[in-house]
Amino acid sequence: MPPLEDGDALLRVERFGMTANNATYAVMGEAMDYWSFFPADDGWGRLPVWGFAEVAESRCAGVEPGLRVYGYLPAASHLRVRPAHVDDRGFVDASAHRAALPSAYNGYLATELDPVHRPDTEALQMLLRPLFFTSFLLDDQIVDDGLSAGGPIVISSASSKTALAAAFLLSRRDGIELVALTSPSRMEFVESLDVYDRVVAYEEIGSLARSNASYVDVSGDAGVRAAVHRHFGDELRASIAVGVTHWENFTGAAEALPGPPPALFFAPDRAAKRSEDWGRDELERRVAEAWHPFCAWAGDWLETVPGHGFEAVRAAYLEVLEGRVGSARAHVLVV
C-alpha cells in the first residue's frame, strides 16, 4: 500500500461499473487529461471508473476509517487521496496532481447523506449515475438553448446508456420530437423502450425529412456525423458532440461539413455553470429528483453482470471496447 502522510487517507475500492463511458475515458484520455487523474508509469494508464469505496486508513481529521463514499476511482484495489473541504457530505481530493483537473471528478460523496444513494440501487448508481449526470446537464442545455422547440433532436448511438438517459429526460418534456439513430441489430431493443418517437438505422438517415433539426452525437462516428450534416445541411441548428461509443471511427479533426461546426459538450463546464446559477445544493436536489424515476425505469431492463479479479476486469473492458456488450447488460466489478 502507498505510505500515508499527515492529511492523507487510503480508500479501498469496493465495486465499480464498466460501460462505454469508460472506453470514452480511455480513447479521450490524452486529449482530455483523463489519464492524469490516477497517474501511472510512462506508457501506462489507470482506467477511471465510478463506484463505491471505503476509507481503510486515515491521517486526515474528519475522515474516519469505515466511511463509505461514491466517486471517481481507478480500476484498482486502493486509492490514496488528500481530503479537503471535509464535511458530513464527504470531501474533495486535493492531491497536487488533480488541482488543475476538472473539479466535478474530484468529489467523494458520503453515502449516508447522498440524496441519490439507495442501498438497493447501488449497481445502477455505479453504471448509470455518471452517465445520467451528463445526460441531465445535456437535457438542461438543449432546453436552455431553445433547441427543443426547433425541430427533432436526432441522437446517434441511441441504444447507449448516455443516449437513453438523455432521451428519457427529453421524452418527459412537452413538444419534443426524438429521433434515434442506431444499428439494425439494436433497433428492436431501442423501439421497445418507448422513449424515442422514431428509430432509424444509420443507413436510412436519408429517409428523414429535411427540416430544422439538432444533432446529438453520442457515437463520435465520423461517417455518421458527415451523413447527418450532409443530409440536413443548413437546416441543422446545432451539432453537439457528447461521446465516442464508436471509438474506432472517431476522428478529432472533423472535416469541413455543411451546417454548424460540431461543438463539444463538456459536462463539468455545464455543471460549474449550474452550480453557480442554482447553488450546489439545488443542483444536487434537481439531479436526485430526476434520477429516481429514471432509476426505476432503467431497473426494468438493465441486467448487471458481476465479475471479480484482474482477469474479469480485463475481459469486461475488452468486451466493452470491442462493442460486444448488449445494450441491456453492464458489468459491475471488483478487483
C-alpha positions as CSV (number, residue, x, y, z in Angstrom):
1,M,0.0,0.0,0.0
2,P,1.2,3.6,-0.6
3,P,2.6,5.2,2.5
4,L,0.3,7.9,4.1
5,E,1.4,11.3,5.1
6,D,-0.4,13.6,7.5
7,G,-3.5,14.8,5.7
8,D,-3.9,11.6,3.6
9,A,-6.5,8.9,3.5
10,L,-6.5,5.5,1.9
11,L,-9.6,4.3,0.1
12,R,-10.3,0.6,-0.5
13,V,-12.2,0.3,-3.8
14,E,-15.3,-1.9,-3.2
15,R,-17.0,-2.1,-6.6
16,F,-17.3,-0.2,-9.8
17,G,-19.1,-0.1,-13.1
18,M,-17.8,-0.7,-16.6
19,T,-19.6,0.8,-19.6
20,A,-18.8,2.6,-22.9
21,N,-18.3,5.7,-20.8
22,N,-15.0,4.1,-19.5
23,A,-13.9,3.4,-23.1
24,T,-14.5,7.1,-23.8
25,Y,-12.2,8.0,-20.9
26,A,-9.5,5.8,-22.4
27,V,-9.9,6.9,-26.0
28,M,-10.0,10.6,-25.0
29,G,-7.5,10.0,-22.2
30,E,-4.7,12.1,-23.6
31,A,-6.8,14.7,-25.4
32,M,-8.9,15.5,-22.3
33,D,-6.5,14.5,-19.5
34,Y,-8.5,11.6,-18.2
35,W,-5.2,9.6,-17.7
36,S,-4.0,12.4,-15.4
37,F,-6.4,11.7,-12.5
38,F,-4.6,8.5,-11.5
39,P,-1.0,8.7,-12.8
40,A,0.9,5.6,-13.7
41,D,4.3,4.8,-15.1
42,D,5.2,6.2,-18.5
43,G,3.3,4.5,-21.3
44,W,0.6,3.1,-19.0
45,G,-2.7,4.4,-17.6
46,R,-5.1,3.6,-14.8
47,L,-8.6,3.4,-16.2
48,P,-11.0,5.8,-14.5
49,V,-14.3,4.3,-13.3
50,W,-17.2,5.2,-11.0
51,G,-18.0,3.2,-7.9
52,F,-18.0,2.8,-4.1
53,A,-15.0,2.8,-1.8
54,E,-14.4,2.7,2.0
55,V,-11.8,4.6,4.0
56,A,-9.4,1.9,5.0
57,E,-6.9,4.1,6.8
58,S,-6.8,7.9,7.5
59,R,-4.4,10.5,8.8
60,C,-6.9,13.3,8.0
61,A,-9.1,14.8,10.6
62,G,-12.8,14.3,9.9
63,V,-12.3,11.4,7.5
64,E,-12.7,8.3,9.6
65,P,-12.0,4.7,8.7
66,G,-15.2,2.9,7.6
67,L,-16.7,5.9,5.9
68,R,-18.3,4.8,2.6
69,V,-18.1,7.1,-0.4
70,Y,-19.2,7.2,-4.0
71,G,-16.9,8.8,-6.6
72,Y,-14.3,8.7,-9.4
73,L,-11.9,5.9,-8.8
74,P,-9.2,3.9,-10.6
75,A,-9.9,0.3,-11.7
76,A,-7.7,-0.8,-8.8
77,S,-7.9,-2.0,-5.3
78,H,-6.9,1.2,-3.5
79,L,-6.5,4.9,-3.9
80,R,-4.6,7.4,-1.8
81,V,-6.4,10.8,-1.5
82,R,-5.7,14.0,0.2
83,P,-9.1,15.1,1.5
84,A,-10.1,18.8,1.6
85,H,-13.3,20.7,2.2
86,V,-14.3,17.8,4.6
87,D,-17.9,17.9,5.9
88,D,-20.7,15.4,6.7
89,R,-21.4,15.0,2.9
90,G,-17.9,13.9,2.0
91,F,-14.7,15.6,0.8
92,V,-12.7,16.7,-2.3
93,D,-9.4,15.1,-3.2
94,A,-6.9,18.0,-3.2
95,S,-3.9,15.9,-4.3
96,A,-1.5,18.2,-6.1
97,H,-1.7,16.3,-9.4
98,R,-5.5,16.9,-9.5
99,A,-5.5,20.6,-8.8
100,A,-5.7,21.7,-12.4
101,L,-8.2,18.9,-13.4
102,P,-12.0,19.4,-13.7
103,S,-13.4,19.7,-10.1
104,A,-16.5,17.7,-11.0
105,Y,-14.4,14.5,-10.9
106,N,-12.7,15.2,-7.5
107,G,-15.6,15.0,-5.1
108,Y,-16.3,11.9,-2.9
109,L,-19.9,11.7,-1.5
110,A,-20.6,10.1,1.8
111,T,-23.3,7.5,1.1
112,E,-25.3,8.3,4.3
113,L,-26.2,11.8,3.2
114,D,-26.1,11.4,-0.6
115,P,-29.6,12.3,-1.9
116,V,-29.2,9.9,-4.8
117,H,-28.0,6.9,-2.8
118,R,-30.2,4.0,-2.0
119,P,-28.7,0.6,-0.9
120,D,-30.9,-1.4,-3.3
121,T,-29.8,0.6,-6.4
122,E,-26.1,0.8,-5.9
123,A,-25.4,-1.3,-9.0
124,L,-27.4,1.2,-11.1
125,Q,-25.6,4.1,-9.5
126,M,-22.2,2.7,-10.4
127,L,-23.3,2.0,-14.0
128,L,-25.6,4.9,-14.8
129,R,-25.2,7.8,-12.4
130,P,-22.2,9.4,-14.1
131,L,-23.9,9.0,-17.5
132,F,-27.1,10.2,-16.1
133,F,-25.5,13.4,-14.7
134,T,-24.1,14.1,-18.2
135,S,-27.5,13.4,-19.7
136,F,-29.2,15.6,-17.1
137,L,-26.9,18.5,-18.0
138,L,-27.3,17.8,-21.7
139,D,-31.1,17.9,-21.4
140,D,-30.8,21.2,-19.5
141,Q,-28.6,22.8,-22.1
142,I,-30.7,21.6,-25.1
143,V,-33.8,23.2,-23.5
144,D,-31.8,26.3,-22.3
145,D,-30.5,26.9,-25.8
146,G,-34.0,26.7,-27.3
147,L,-33.2,23.6,-29.4
148,S,-36.2,21.6,-28.1
149,A,-38.6,23.9,-30.0
150,G,-36.7,23.8,-33.3
151,G,-37.4,20.5,-34.9
152,P,-36.4,17.0,-33.9
153,I,-33.5,16.1,-31.7
154,V,-31.5,13.4,-33.6
155,I,-29.4,11.2,-31.3
156,S,-26.8,8.8,-32.5
157,S,-25.7,5.6,-30.7
158,A,-29.3,5.7,-29.4
159,S,-29.0,2.4,-27.5
160,S,-26.1,3.6,-25.4
161,K,-26.8,4.4,-21.8
162,T,-25.9,8.1,-22.1
163,A,-28.3,8.5,-25.1
164,L,-31.0,6.6,-23.3
165,A,-30.8,8.7,-20.2
166,A,-31.0,11.9,-22.3
167,A,-33.9,10.5,-24.3
168,F,-35.7,9.5,-21.1
169,L,-35.4,13.1,-19.7
170,L,-36.3,14.8,-23.0
171,S,-39.2,12.5,-23.6
172,R,-40.8,13.7,-20.4
173,R,-41.0,17.3,-21.7
174,D,-43.8,18.5,-23.9
175,G,-43.4,19.1,-27.6
176,I,-40.1,17.4,-28.2
177,E,-39.6,15.0,-31.1
178,L,-36.8,12.5,-30.6
179,V,-35.2,10.5,-33.5
180,A,-32.9,7.6,-32.6
181,L,-30.0,6.6,-34.9
182,T,-28.8,3.1,-34.2
183,S,-27.6,-0.1,-35.9
184,P,-30.1,-2.5,-37.4
185,S,-29.3,-5.1,-34.8
186,R,-30.4,-2.8,-31.9
187,M,-33.5,-1.3,-33.4
188,E,-35.9,-3.7,-31.8
189,F,-34.4,-3.0,-28.3
190,V,-34.5,0.7,-28.8
191,E,-38.1,0.7,-30.0
192,S,-39.1,-1.5,-27.0
193,L,-38.1,1.2,-24.5
194,D,-40.6,3.7,-25.9
195,V,-38.7,6.9,-25.4
196,Y,-38.0,7.8,-29.0
197,D,-40.6,9.0,-31.4
198,R,-38.8,7.3,-34.4
199,V,-36.0,4.8,-34.6
200,V,-33.9,4.9,-37.8
201,A,-30.9,2.7,-38.9
202,Y,-27.7,4.5,-39.7
203,E,-28.1,3.5,-43.4
204,E,-31.5,5.2,-43.5
205,I,-30.6,8.7,-42.4
206,G,-31.7,9.9,-45.9
207,S,-35.2,8.9,-45.1
208,L,-35.6,11.7,-42.5
209,A,-37.4,14.8,-43.6
210,R,-35.1,17.7,-44.4
211,S,-36.1,20.3,-41.9
212,N,-34.8,22.1,-38.8
213,A,-33.1,19.6,-36.5
214,S,-30.4,19.3,-33.9
215,Y,-27.9,16.5,-33.8
216,V,-26.6,15.0,-30.5
217,D,-23.6,12.9,-31.4
218,V,-23.0,10.2,-28.8
219,S,-21.3,7.9,-31.2
220,G,-18.4,10.1,-32.3
221,D,-18.5,8.2,-35.6
222,A,-17.1,10.5,-38.3
223,G,-19.1,8.8,-41.1
224,V,-22.4,9.1,-39.2
225,R,-21.7,12.7,-38.4
226,A,-20.9,13.5,-42.0
227,A,-24.1,11.8,-43.2
228,V,-26.2,13.8,-40.7
229,H,-24.6,17.1,-41.7
230,R,-24.9,16.5,-45.4
231,H,-28.5,15.4,-45.1
232,F,-29.7,18.4,-43.1
233,G,-27.2,20.9,-44.3
234,D,-28.0,24.5,-43.3
235,E,-31.3,23.2,-41.7
236,L,-29.2,21.8,-38.9
237,R,-29.4,24.1,-35.9
238,A,-26.8,22.5,-33.7
239,S,-24.3,19.6,-33.7
240,I,-23.4,18.6,-30.1
241,A,-20.5,16.2,-29.6
242,V,-21.1,14.2,-26.4
243,G,-19.3,10.8,-26.6
244,V,-17.3,8.3,-28.7
245,T,-19.1,5.0,-28.3
246,H,-18.0,4.2,-31.9
247,W,-14.4,5.0,-30.9
248,E,-12.9,3.0,-33.8
249,N,-14.4,5.5,-36.3
250,F,-13.7,8.6,-34.2
251,T,-11.7,11.4,-35.6
252,G,-10.9,14.5,-33.5
253,A,-10.1,16.8,-36.5
254,A,-13.5,16.9,-38.2
255,E,-13.7,17.7,-41.9
256,A,-15.5,20.8,-43.1
257,L,-19.2,19.9,-43.2
258,P,-22.4,21.7,-44.1
259,G,-24.2,23.2,-41.2
260,P,-22.9,24.4,-37.8
261,P,-19.5,23.1,-36.7
262,P,-19.7,20.4,-34.1
263,A,-19.4,21.8,-30.6
264,L,-18.0,19.7,-27.7
265,F,-20.4,19.2,-24.8
266,F,-18.2,19.0,-21.7
267,A,-20.3,18.2,-18.7
268,P,-18.0,19.6,-16.0
269,D,-18.3,23.1,-17.6
270,R,-22.1,22.9,-17.6
271,A,-22.1,21.6,-14.0
272,A,-19.9,24.5,-12.9
273,K,-22.4,26.9,-14.6
274,R,-25.4,25.4,-12.9
275,S,-23.7,25.2,-9.6
276,E,-23.1,29.0,-9.9
277,D,-26.6,29.6,-11.2
278,W,-28.5,27.4,-8.7
279,G,-26.1,26.6,-5.9
280,R,-24.6,23.2,-5.2
281,D,-27.5,22.0,-3.0
282,E,-30.1,22.9,-5.6
283,L,-28.2,21.2,-8.4
284,E,-27.9,18.1,-6.3
285,R,-31.6,18.2,-5.4
286,R,-32.7,18.6,-9.0
287,V,-30.4,15.7,-10.1
288,A,-31.8,13.4,-7.4
289,E,-35.4,14.4,-8.3
290,A,-34.8,13.4,-11.9
291,W,-32.7,10.3,-11.0
292,H,-35.2,8.3,-9.1
293,P,-37.8,7.9,-11.8
294,F,-35.0,7.2,-14.3
295,C,-33.5,4.6,-12.0
296,A,-36.9,2.8,-11.6
297,W,-37.3,2.8,-15.4
298,A,-33.8,1.5,-16.1
299,G,-34.1,-1.2,-13.5
300,D,-36.8,-2.8,-15.5
301,W,-34.5,-3.6,-18.5
302,L,-30.8,-3.4,-17.4
303,E,-29.1,-6.6,-16.4
304,T,-25.9,-6.3,-14.3
305,V,-23.1,-8.8,-14.8
306,P,-20.8,-9.3,-11.8
307,G,-17.1,-10.0,-12.1
308,H,-14.2,-10.4,-9.6
309,G,-10.4,-10.1,-10.1
310,F,-8.0,-8.7,-12.6
311,E,-8.9,-11.1,-15.4
312,A,-12.6,-10.3,-15.0
313,V,-11.9,-6.6,-15.2
314,R,-9.6,-7.0,-18.2
315,A,-12.2,-9.2,-20.0
316,A,-15.0,-6.8,-19.3
317,Y,-13.0,-3.8,-20.5
318,L,-12.1,-5.5,-23.8
319,E,-15.7,-6.6,-24.2
320,V,-16.9,-3.0,-23.8
321,L,-14.1,-1.7,-26.0
322,E,-15.0,-4.1,-28.8
323,G,-18.7,-3.3,-28.6
324,R,-19.7,-6.8,-27.5
325,V,-21.9,-5.8,-24.6
326,G,-25.6,-5.7,-25.3
327,S,-27.4,-2.5,-24.5
328,A,-29.4,-4.3,-21.8
329,R,-26.3,-5.6,-20.0
330,A,-23.5,-3.9,-18.0
331,H,-20.6,-5.1,-15.8
332,V,-20.2,-4.5,-12.1
333,L,-16.7,-5.4,-11.0
334,V,-14.4,-5.9,-8.0
335,V,-10.6,-6.0,-8.5
